[in-house]
């Protein structure tokens, strides 16, 4: 099941959910190569309310904020993988480098980020708190990041270019 939705649909649904007394939780990220750190963040986010919306950086957004060659997995396939995770209710793509516009439009009851952020630096925090919501920081699993996984693959499985040249001689 594809959980990708447009922002205007999610705003409509958010209003419906709130009228039913349900708490809406929002988190975001690139989710390039899904790992246990992502699962921990998403599970913790879902535990904060009844509905979890994930803001997913589009391919162009990832290219603006990450290293060369990212994303590894394109947005279509990242949506497919995230849609398979039962803790996620809906996904919304965003083109900007931050989800500020999404957060301002959705005004979730709970905004969840990883503890690598200082609470004062969390994008959308002021809007969420002004609307009566809260911001929660989730402790990250040590050593788990897509960037670290990529570096590990390169250092352990990709010989330096000069080794390829020597083998050709």
Helices and strands as residue ranges (DSSP letters): H 7-19, E 24-29, H 36-46, E 51-57, H 59-65, H 75-83, E 90-94, H 100-106, E 110-114, G 119-121, H 125-130, E 134-138, H 146-157, H 161-168
